Amino acid sequence: MKRMLLALAASAAVLVTAGAASAQDKTKACFIYVGPIGDFGWSYQHHQGALEMQKNLGGEEKVEISYLESVPEGADAERALERFARSGCQIIFTTSFGYMDATNKVAAKFPDVKFEHATGFKRDHPNVSTYNSRFYEGRYVQGVIAAKLSKAGVAGYIASFPIPEVVMGIDAFVLGAQSVNPDFKVKVVWANTWFDPGKEADAAKVLIDQGVDIITQHTDSTAPMQVAAERGVKAFGQASDMIKFGPETQLTSIVDNWGPYYTERVKAVMDGTWEQVDVWGGMKEGHVVMAPYTNMPDDVKAAAEAAEAKIKSGEFNPFTGPIAKQDGSEWLKSGEVAEDGVLLGLNFYVKGVDDQLPQ
Amino acid sequence: MGMAEAILLTIATAATPLLLAAIGELVVERSGVLNLGVEGMMLMGAVAGFGVALTTGSPWLGVVAAAIVGALFSLLFGFLALTLVTNQVATGLALTLLGIGLSGMIGEAFVGEPGVKLGSLYIPGLTDLPLVGRLIFGQDPMFYISLLLTGGVMWFLFRTRAGLTLRSVGDSHTSAHALGIRVIAIRYLAVMFGGACAGLAGAQLSLVYTTQWIENMTAGRGWIALALVVFASWRPWRVLAGAYLFGAITIAQLHIQATNLSDLAGLPGPLLWFATLLKSIPSQFLSALPYLATVVVLVLISRNRRLTMMNTPASLGRAFVPDR
């Protein structure tokens, strides 16, 4: 069934071209999204970043944007990429992990086109860059807030897939919470989907029924926020500011802010200064932004702001030792900071997570 | 609200959209037509229901609009597959694709807007009864509509003359035609009923289950409904059982995941052992469990081949051109 849906989605992907045909003085930037831009989450935020970049660089007269939505990861992506490369795109952003191989393959055929792959690590050709954001920094701050605020001493975590990105988030959240309350607990539910509003709502209901009074999510829809609002518990938003869905519920939200990076990179193409990079930006670079701290007492807000400031200034990294693994064995010595390479392949929990990590 | 009650309420909400869509499709297939456009029709219903409820402020108008839009959208399938006799499978798939795209386009303005919720029933006295109050007298209207529709379809198909006529059209359209029954007209009505039900299922999603509109928010529920009809061997009560079983296992597996081993301290030995065993199942398998269990159970209850053959609409998916 999944395969069938993917095939359907493939044929449903519609080519949308904004603005008129490319003139000589225009730069053409192209984007490939894994979901619909109307998901109000991951793809939505990438598209917002694209629009911001266009505005920053002089609007439609200067930059032409072209994008494809709901492009399945794998062979279909390759076709879409080739089409883009042939249609005069000067820089192509591929915004999902699963586009990694397709991006590198097509990049080899079109050395004059610049490719930017989000969340990946392969840069086989000089015209391929990779970029990602340190969302875990925001998760740490959320953990601090949760532990300060929760009366039950336990938070519910709706997770998508057991990949390093998500495991990193859970670990950072728990470390943040433990910095306030060493006994803080988290209940993890794996939805095994990025996007299924109904299932995400079910997961939120189940967690609340089991006694958690704070919900956080690493899935993409606003459904958990709404359930939390109905049941009168607090929640954290995901990817975008979801305050509209829980005016009295949202504590804060990790907002993916791609605009600055897209502006910088497209500008580099315009100026002819584009070079291969591997960027993993966080709060410091403005890639990870926290939505306003709301629905919490002033002392909690102060603690959250302090944690954010410490991370932003570069003074503190959430993954700083001493940190033990789930089974109690040592991971990081006191003062030792986790290497990026280890984080990008993270496949274990830190001590205090009472859940079995699906392998 | 007790835990058991909370669990049952969550199950009902999860099962209702599947039941609504499946019971409609059951009538369509009983008339001999295979409409694979359920997912698309649900999405059209979801966006129509959400949009009308948001602009008028009345969720009930949204529900009515969803049913009407679902029925109208299914007419497109009817015209192509019944009047122009196109291939039903291809036409149904096309309807789903169109529904996904069109609903996304119509709904663009609604993304990021909190919607209007269709409130739950409240009868003073009755709803406040302990244990059963919320379950029987305090659920959302779509829950009652889905059960009434299921009962109505059972009665209509097997207790009325019109139902017999519809089934005969599905079993042998040529014989029915020879008897002077207007095969195409009946199929049109069945297709529209299926469309209206799918529309209602969509409205349940965007007005009750999650009060919002997001592109593709059905996330495959239309396909699950289609599978339910087949595995239930075209019997309404089995569709009901299948939908609730699916909902129950979905919620149960989430509960298993959310329960930490430290919550279980103090359980008696054998129970603790069993709970630990459940906790050791990988979550990927738990997520697949609703699909697996529902298929296995429905196959088991329809293992009598002769009865199943009898229930299968013999003309299902076959084109019909009346020979004057």
Chai-1 contact restraints between the chains, C-beta under 6 A:
chainA,res_idxA,chainB,res_idxB,connection_type,confidence,min_distance_angstrom,max_distance_angstrom,comment,restraint_id
A,M1,B,W223,contact,1.0,0.0,6.0,A-B,restraint_1
A,A12,B,L97,contact,1.0,0.0,6.0,A-B,restraint_2
A,A12,B,I100,contact,1.0,0.0,6.0,A-B,restraint_3
A,A12,B,G101,contact,1.0,0.0,6.0,A-B,restraint_4
A,P36,B,G104,contact,1.0,0.0,6.0,A-B,restraint_5
A,P36,B,E215,contact,1.0,0.0,6.0,A-B,restraint_6
A,G38,B,V111,contact,1.0,0.0,6.0,A-B,restraint_7
A,G38,B,E215,contact,1.0,0.0,6.0,A-B,restraint_8
A,F40,B,V111,contact,1.0,0.0,6.0,A-B,restraint_9
A,F40,B,G112,contact,1.0,0.0,6.0,A-B,restraint_10
A,K187,B,A258,contact,1.0,0.0,6.0,A-B,restraint_11
A,K187,B,N260,contact,1.0,0.0,6.0,A-B,restraint_12
A,V189,B,L254,contact,1.0,0.0,6.0,A-B,restraint_13
A,V189,B,Q257,contact,1.0,0.0,6.0,A-B,restraint_14
A,V189,B,A258,contact,1.0,0.0,6.0,A-B,restraint_15
A,W190,B,S283,contact,1.0,0.0,6.0,A-B,restraint_16
A,N192,B,Q284,contact,1.0,0.0,6.0,A-B,restraint_17
A,N192,B,S287,contact,1.0,0.0,6.0,A-B,restraint_18
A,D196,B,A219,contact,1.0,0.0,6.0,A-B,restraint_19
A,P197,B,T210,contact,1.0,0.0,6.0,A-B,restraint_20
A,P197,B,I214,contact,1.0,0.0,6.0,A-B,restraint_21
A,P197,B,M217,contact,1.0,0.0,6.0,A-B,restraint_22
A,G198,B,Y209,contact,1.0,0.0,6.0,A-B,restraint_23
A,A201,B,T210,contact,1.0,0.0,6.0,A-B,restraint_24
A,D202,B,A14,contact,1.0,0.0,6.0,A-B,restraint_25
A,D202,B,L254,contact,1.0,0.0,6.0,A-B,restraint_26
A,A203,B,L254,contact,1.0,0.0,6.0,A-B,restraint_27
A,K205,B,T10,contact,1.0,0.0,6.0,A-B,restraint_28
A,V206,B,L254,contact,1.0,0.0,6.0,A-B,restraint_29
A,V206,B,H255,contact,1.0,0.0,6.0,A-B,restraint_30
A,V206,B,A258,contact,1.0,0.0,6.0,A-B,restraint_31
A,L207,B,A258,contact,1.0,0.0,6.0,A-B,restraint_32
A,D209,B,A6,contact,1.0,0.0,6.0,A-B,restraint_33
A,Q210,B,A258,contact,1.0,0.0,6.0,A-B,restraint_34
A,S221,B,I214,contact,1.0,0.0,6.0,A-B,restraint_35
A,T222,B,Q212,contact,1.0,0.0,6.0,A-B,restraint_36
A,A223,B,T210,contact,1.0,0.0,6.0,A-B,restraint_37
A,Q226,B,T211,contact,1.0,0.0,6.0,A-B,restraint_38
A,K244,B,P114,contact,1.0,0.0,6.0,A-B,restraint_39
A,F245,B,P114,contact,1.0,0.0,6.0,A-B,restraint_40
A,D354,B,N260,contact,1.0,0.0,6.0,A-B,restraint_41
A,D354,B,S262,contact,1.0,0.0,6.0,A-B,restraint_42
A,P358,B,P282,contact,1.0,0.0,6.0,A-B,restraint_43
A,P358,B,S283,contact,1.0,0.0,6.0,A-B,restraint_44
A,P358,B,Q284,contact,1.0,0.0,6.0,A-B,restraint_45
